[in-house]
């Protein structure tokens, strides 16, 4: 369908099978796969080594490669000015005392973006 593979693929689901598919569908010689999704801690990524030998590139990013010290203050400023609408993306909001619930949500695949409140 693509004549040998796609130039670039981006995986955002966290599914290990989708990660493998994203990598294996890129073009030999110049294709780049970028993994963004976060998989379960017990999953492993398995593919045949020939895909690397054929000069495909696999890249990953964690939190979009944000640099917290320099990037987060700008995001907070935009949020405070109502230029950035983040509230609709929060899946759960829990007080700090219930922080363990956040980990339970993540392990079940339910807590995509949890906010931990520092109130009592």
Secondary structure, DSSP 4 states (H G I P E B T S, - for coil): --SS-BSEEEE-S--HHHHHHHHHTBPTTT-EEEE-S---TT------THHHHTT-EEEE-SGGG--IIIIIHHHHHHHHTTSS--GGG--EEEEGGGHHHHHHHHHTT--SSEEEE---
